[in-house]
Amino acid sequence: MQPDSATPPIVETPEGTYLVGPRETLAYYDSQSLDLPLALTPLAAWNLLMERPLPLLKTAFWLRDAISARFGVKKIGGFTGRRRDHVAVGDHLDFFLVEGVFPEALLLTERDRHLDVMTCVSVKNRRLTITSSVMVHNWFGRLYMLPVGPAHKLIVHTMLARLQRSLLSAP
């Protein structure tokens, strides 16, 4: 599950979510949940969350790529909305590397020399939780997270609210 021996160990929390490293070493942590009206797998939840990307997200990713590329950060392009019926460790969901696939959790990472990011999509007892954790490695990683941290919280909150409305209005 780990890319190499220098990568910090992935940490499981008592709630059944996963973090990119020990909680006390994280520069960013956010966990948001939603009670689901039906049973979903983590991958099914991901597909529903991504099927209609937020309108301004494409612009935000373009801006992120334009600025970050000047500092040696690879472009990620954003979310495609492409549906996946199956994933395995080593696959990619858009720019995320799939580092873990469990019945109740999907571990998605993006790692570079500036930071390690993990998004854990977990579903336990019909409760969907999106947990994001970041370890920064240098000044650029810290600077990058200043606008990205608050924006990420708002984006996840909005996506979960949209999913809830969608599921409650479905026949």
C-alpha atoms as a printed R data frame, in Angstrom:
    type eleno elety resid chain resno       x      y       z
1   ATOM     1    CA   MET     A     1   0.000  0.000   0.000
2   ATOM     2    CA   GLN     A     2   2.932  2.378   0.560
3   ATOM     3    CA   PRO     A     3   4.733  3.821  -2.482
4   ATOM     4    CA   ASP     A     4   8.208  3.502  -0.884
5   ATOM     5    CA   SER     A     5   9.940  3.188   2.474
6   ATOM     6    CA   ALA     A     6  10.383  6.988   2.816
7   ATOM     7    CA   THR     A     7   6.620  7.554   2.690
8   ATOM     8    CA   PRO     A     8   5.021  8.063   6.119
9   ATOM     9    CA   PRO     A     9   2.782  5.222   7.240
10  ATOM    10    CA   ILE     A    10  -0.923  5.494   6.519
11  ATOM    11    CA   VAL     A    11  -2.785  5.695   9.822
12  ATOM    12    CA   GLU     A    12  -6.222  4.227  10.524
13  ATOM    13    CA   THR     A    13  -8.367  6.233  12.927
14  ATOM    14    CA   PRO     A    14 -10.726  4.768  15.541
15  ATOM    15    CA   GLU     A    15 -13.620  6.011  13.352
16  ATOM    16    CA   GLY     A    16 -12.486  3.780  10.482
17  ATOM    17    CA   THR     A    17 -11.081  6.515   8.267
18  ATOM    18    CA   TYR     A    18  -7.452  6.836   7.205
19  ATOM    19    CA   LEU     A    19  -4.891  9.629   7.359
20  ATOM    20    CA   VAL     A    20  -1.751 10.292   5.310
21  ATOM    21    CA   GLY     A    21   0.283 10.214   8.539
22  ATOM    22    CA   PRO     A    22  -0.046 10.505  12.303
23  ATOM    23    CA   ARG     A    23  -2.642 13.134  13.280
24  ATOM    24    CA   GLU     A    24  -0.119 15.241  15.215
25  ATOM    25    CA   THR     A    25   2.117 15.587  12.129
26  ATOM    26    CA   LEU     A    26  -0.615 16.833   9.780
27  ATOM    27    CA   ALA     A    27  -0.628 20.373   8.451
28  ATOM    28    CA   TYR     A    28  -4.253 19.994   7.369
29  ATOM    29    CA   TYR     A    29  -7.130 17.811   8.494
30  ATOM    30    CA   ASP     A    30 -10.798 17.936   7.564
31  ATOM    31    CA   SER     A    31 -13.499 15.330   8.019
32  ATOM    32    CA   GLN     A    32 -17.102 15.832   6.921
33  ATOM    33    CA   SER     A    33 -19.947 13.324   6.978
34  ATOM    34    CA   LEU     A    34 -23.373 12.736   5.556
35  ATOM    35    CA   ASP     A    35 -26.011 10.175   6.540
36  ATOM    36    CA   LEU     A    36 -27.081  8.307   3.414
37  ATOM    37    CA   PRO     A    37 -30.672  7.253   2.673
38  ATOM    38    CA   LEU     A    38 -29.358  4.072   1.011
39  ATOM    39    CA   ALA     A    39 -26.349  1.779   1.216
40  ATOM    40    CA   LEU     A    40 -23.410  2.762  -1.001
41  ATOM    41    CA   THR     A    41 -19.875  1.523  -1.414
42  ATOM    42    CA   PRO     A    42 -17.068  4.077  -1.156
43  ATOM    43    CA   LEU     A    43 -16.515  3.868  -4.937
44  ATOM    44    CA   ALA     A    44 -20.233  4.349  -5.646
45  ATOM    45    CA   ALA     A    45 -20.202  7.398  -3.366
46  ATOM    46    CA   TRP     A    46 -17.133  8.748  -5.208
47  ATOM    47    CA   ASN     A    47 -18.871  8.262  -8.564
48  ATOM    48    CA   LEU     A    48 -21.962 10.128  -7.364
49  ATOM    49    CA   LEU     A    49 -19.886 12.971  -5.913
50  ATOM    50    CA   MET     A    50 -17.855 13.342  -9.113
51  ATOM    51    CA   GLU     A    51 -20.525 12.846 -11.775
52  ATOM    52    CA   ARG     A    52 -21.353 16.559 -11.825
53  ATOM    53    CA   PRO     A    53 -18.259 18.587 -10.893
54  ATOM    54    CA   LEU     A    54 -18.957 21.952  -9.285
55  ATOM    55    CA   PRO     A    55 -19.188 24.735 -11.912
56  ATOM    56    CA   LEU     A    56 -16.157 26.798 -10.838
57  ATOM    57    CA   LEU     A    57 -13.955 23.820  -9.964
58  ATOM    58    CA   LYS     A    58 -12.526 23.530 -13.480
59  ATOM    59    CA   THR     A    59 -11.418 27.176 -13.318
60  ATOM    60    CA   ALA     A    60  -9.968 26.666  -9.834
61  ATOM    61    CA   PHE     A    61  -7.908 23.690 -11.024
62  ATOM    62    CA   TRP     A    62  -6.711 25.639 -14.074
63  ATOM    63    CA   LEU     A    63  -5.569 28.464 -11.806
64  ATOM    64    CA   ARG     A    64  -3.935 26.003  -9.403
65  ATOM    65    CA   ASP     A    65  -2.055 24.339 -12.247
66  ATOM    66    CA   ALA     A    66  -0.935 27.655 -13.776
67  ATOM    67    CA   ILE     A    67   0.511 28.918 -10.494
68  ATOM    68    CA   SER     A    68   1.873 25.652  -9.076
69  ATOM    69    CA   ALA     A    69   3.639 24.615 -12.303
70  ATOM    70    CA   ARG     A    70   5.999 27.559 -11.825
71  ATOM    71    CA   PHE     A    71   7.196 25.834  -8.637
72  ATOM    72    CA   GLY     A    72   7.741 22.404 -10.154
73  ATOM    73    CA   VAL     A    73   4.367 20.957  -9.215
74  ATOM    74    CA   LYS     A    74   2.811 18.714 -11.835
75  ATOM    75    CA   LYS     A    75  -0.468 19.757 -13.360
76  ATOM    76    CA   ILE     A    76  -3.432 17.728 -12.183
77  ATOM    77    CA   GLY     A    77  -6.179 19.056 -14.427
78  ATOM    78    CA   GLY     A    78  -9.076 18.438 -12.066
79  ATOM    79    CA   PHE     A    79 -11.972 16.027 -12.128
80  ATOM    80    CA   THR     A    80 -13.351 14.467 -15.298
81  ATOM    81    CA   GLY     A    81 -16.604 13.047 -13.941
82  ATOM    82    CA   ARG     A    82 -15.637  9.694 -15.474
83  ATOM    83    CA   ARG     A    83 -17.437  6.831 -13.750
84  ATOM    84    CA   ARG     A    84 -15.499  3.761 -12.574
85  ATOM    85    CA   ASP     A    85 -17.092  0.421 -11.738
86  ATOM    86    CA   HIS     A    86 -13.951 -1.074 -10.220
87  ATOM    87    CA   VAL     A    87 -10.619  0.171  -8.923
88  ATOM    88    CA   ALA     A    88  -7.550 -1.535  -7.506
89  ATOM    89    CA   VAL     A    89  -4.475 -0.322  -5.692
90  ATOM    90    CA   GLY     A    90  -2.247  1.427  -8.244
91  ATOM    91    CA   ASP     A    91  -5.132  2.683 -10.399
92  ATOM    92    CA   HIS     A    92  -5.909  6.366 -10.768
93  ATOM    93    CA   LEU     A    93  -9.160  8.203 -10.185
94  ATOM    94    CA   ASP     A    94  -8.433 11.357 -12.140
95  ATOM    95    CA   PHE     A    95  -5.214 12.726 -10.566
96  ATOM    96    CA   PHE     A    96  -5.477 10.628  -7.392
97  ATOM    97    CA   LEU     A    97  -3.511  7.408  -6.964
98  ATOM    98    CA   VAL     A    98  -5.587  4.644  -5.385
99  ATOM    99    CA   GLU     A    99  -3.485  3.484  -2.422
100 ATOM   100    CA   GLY     A   100  -6.117  1.441  -0.638
101 ATOM   101    CA   VAL     A   101  -9.388 -0.291  -1.459
102 ATOM   102    CA   PHE     A   102 -11.373 -1.759   1.421
103 ATOM   103    CA   PRO     A   103 -15.056 -2.676   1.792
104 ATOM   104    CA   GLU     A   104 -15.653  0.482   3.853
105 ATOM   105    CA   ALA     A   105 -12.911  2.825   2.576
106 ATOM   106    CA   LEU     A   106 -11.199  4.101  -0.548
107 ATOM   107    CA   LEU     A   107  -7.784  5.756  -0.049
108 ATOM   108    CA   LEU     A   108  -6.772  8.324  -2.654
109 ATOM   109    CA   THR     A   109  -3.451 10.175  -2.618
110 ATOM   110    CA   GLU     A   110  -1.448 12.743  -4.486
111 ATOM   111    CA   ARG     A   111   2.160 13.037  -3.384
112 ATOM   112    CA   ASP     A   112   4.997 15.285  -4.502
113 ATOM   113    CA   ARG     A   113   8.055 16.953  -3.023
114 ATOM   114    CA   HIS     A   114   5.931 19.708  -1.471
115 ATOM   115    CA   LEU     A   115   3.176 17.721   0.223
116 ATOM   116    CA   ASP     A   116   1.400 14.408   0.632
117 ATOM   117    CA   VAL     A   117  -2.383 14.553   0.313
118 ATOM   118    CA   MET     A   118  -4.852 11.804   1.178
119 ATOM   119    CA   THR     A   119  -8.577 11.773   0.709
120 ATOM   120    CA   CYS     A   120 -10.344  8.872   2.367
121 ATOM   121    CA   VAL     A   121 -13.869  8.143   1.177
122 ATOM   122    CA   SER     A   122 -15.459  5.885   3.760
123 ATOM   123    CA   VAL     A   123 -18.948  4.497   4.256
124 ATOM   124    CA   LYS     A   124 -19.875  2.820   7.497
125 ATOM   125    CA   ASN     A   125 -23.462  2.094   8.557
126 ATOM   126    CA   ARG     A   126 -24.785  4.341   5.760
127 ATOM   127    CA   ARG     A   127 -22.629  7.259   6.921
128 ATOM   128    CA   LEU     A   128 -20.438  8.710   4.191
129 ATOM   129    CA   THR     A   129 -17.314 10.455   5.473
130 ATOM   130    CA   ILE     A   130 -14.783 12.384   3.416
131 ATOM   131    CA   THR     A   131 -11.561 12.765   5.379
132 ATOM   132    CA   SER     A   132  -8.723 14.787   3.916
133 ATOM   133    CA   SER     A   133  -5.265 15.001   5.444
134 ATOM   134    CA   VAL     A   134  -2.077 16.717   4.313
135 ATOM   135    CA   MET     A   135   1.553 16.543   5.361
136 ATOM   136    CA   VAL     A   136   3.668 19.429   4.063
137 ATOM   137    CA   HIS     A   137   7.381 19.071   3.292
138 ATOM   138    CA   ASN     A   138   8.525 22.641   2.676
139 ATOM   139    CA   TRP     A   139   7.591 26.325   2.554
140 ATOM   140    CA   PHE     A   140   5.774 25.983  -0.764
141 ATOM   141    CA   GLY     A   141   3.569 23.226   0.660
142 ATOM   142    CA   ARG     A   142   2.681 25.450   3.620
143 ATOM   143    CA   LEU     A   143   2.000 28.435   1.339
144 ATOM   144    CA   TYR     A   144  -0.067 26.276  -1.023
145 ATOM   145    CA   MET     A   145  -2.321 25.126   1.813
146 ATOM   146    CA   LEU     A   146  -3.181 28.680   2.945
147 ATOM   147    CA   PRO     A   147  -5.836 29.164   0.228
148 ATOM   148    CA   VAL     A   148  -6.406 25.485  -0.539
149 ATOM   149    CA   GLY     A   149  -7.338 24.450   3.018
150 ATOM   150    CA   PRO     A   150 -10.363 26.742   3.434
151 ATOM   151    CA   ALA     A   151 -11.397 26.252  -0.205
152 ATOM   152    CA   HIS     A   152 -11.240 22.471   0.194
153 ATOM   153    CA   LYS     A   153 -13.555 22.551   3.232
154 ATOM   154    CA   LEU     A   154 -16.092 24.610   1.302
155 ATOM   155    CA   ILE     A   155 -15.860 22.385  -1.786
156 ATOM   156    CA   VAL     A   156 -16.398 19.163   0.199
157 ATOM   157    CA   HIS     A   157 -19.271 20.737   2.152
158 ATOM   158    CA   THR     A   158 -20.936 21.855  -1.087
159 ATOM   159    CA   MET     A   159 -20.419 18.484  -2.785
160 ATOM   160    CA   LEU     A   160 -21.919 16.609   0.179
161 ATOM   161    CA   ALA     A   161 -24.908 18.982   0.271
162 ATOM   162    CA   ARG     A   162 -25.476 18.468  -3.476
163 ATOM   163    CA   LEU     A   163 -25.249 14.695  -3.039
164 ATOM   164    CA   GLN     A   164 -27.742 14.780  -0.184
165 ATOM   165    CA   ARG     A   165 -30.238 16.822  -2.238
166 ATOM   166    CA   SER     A   166 -29.756 14.488  -5.199
167 ATOM   167    CA   LEU     A   167 -30.292 11.321  -3.172
168 ATOM   168    CA   LEU     A   168 -33.327 12.685  -1.347
169 ATOM   169    CA   SER     A   169 -34.993 13.766  -4.606
170 ATOM   170    CA   ALA     A   170 -34.260 10.501  -6.446
171 ATOM   171    CA   PRO     A   171 -37.268  8.262  -7.115
